Amino acid sequence: MAIWQKLRPDESIVERHDLREMNHNLRRTVWEYNQLREDLCENRFAVEQSCGAPFVPKWVYQKNATTLAEQEAREGDLDARVIALWEAACKRLEKVISWEDSRPYCSIE
């Protein structure tokens, strides 16, 4: 791809390549998120957030997003779930260690 870009720097090729990679990474993150939830549920950690049906949005099996706006919408869909799981884990952590010690792991906002 790098050689192709040097020979013919067509921006649309670069954008398609970037979107394809972003789609791939987002799908991989969905599967990693589901695996983490399964592991946490098995260990009875943050049960309300970790146990239940896996997150399988319809776009996981659809064609790649073709625009950045579509990709961002998909990311937002996943973000909401990841943030909820992260916050549940942090609440649990804060019960065990001090707030100062949990700051490197949890949001300080």
N, C-alpha and C positions, 0 to 999 in steps of 0.2 A: 504494500500500500504506500509506503514511504517513497519507493522508487517511482511508482505510478504518479504520485502527487508532484514529484519533481519534474517529470516529463510533461505532465498535463495537469496543472493545478486547477482543476474544476471544483469549485466550492461545493457543489451539490453532491459530489462523490464523498467529500469529507463529511458533510452533514449526514448523509445516509449511513456512513460507516459509524459515526459517533452515535447516532440514534440506535443503530443495531447493537452496538456495544452496551449502551444504556439499557435497552430492552433486555438484553441477556443478563446484565447485572441485577436488574430489578426482579426478574424471574428467579434468579439464583437466591436473592435475598428472601423472597417469599418462601422458598423451600427451606432455607436455613432458619427462618423465623418459625416455621412449623415444626422443624426438628427441635429447636430450642424449647418451644412450648411443650412438646411431647416429653422431653427430658425433665423439664421443671414439674410437669404434672405427675410424672412417674415418681418424683421425689416429694410430691405434695407441697411444692413451693408455689406461693401465689396462686392457689387453686382457682380462684374466681377468674383470673386472667389467663392461666396456663391450660386449664382443662376445658375440653369441649371440642367441637368439630374443628378441623383444620381450616385455616383461611385459604380459600381457593377462589380468588376473584375470577370472573368470567374472562377478563383480559389475559390471564395467564395462558389460555389456550387459543386466543385470537392472534391475528397477524400482529406484527410489531407496530408500535405507535409510529405514525408517519410524520407527526409534528411535535415540536417541543412542548406545546400546550397540552397535547394529549398525553405525552410522557409525564409531564408534571402532575396531571390529574391522577394518573395511575400511582405515582409516587406518593401523592397526598393520601390516597386510599390506604396504602401500606403504612405510611407515617402514623396515622391515627392509631393503628393497632400496635405498632412498635412502641410508641410513646406510652400508651396505656399499660403495656406490659412492663416497661422500664419504670414507670412511676409506681406500680404495684411492688416491684422488686425493691425499689428505694424505700418505700414505706416500711417494708419488712426489715430492711437493713438498718434503718434508723431506730428500730426497736432494740437492736442488739448492740450497736456502736454509737458513739457520740456523733452529733451533727457535723462537727469539724472533721471527723474521720471519714464520714460518708460523702463529703463534698466532692472528692475526686471521682466518685462513681456516679453521683446523682446530680441532677440539674440544680443550679443555685438560683434559678430565676423564680 
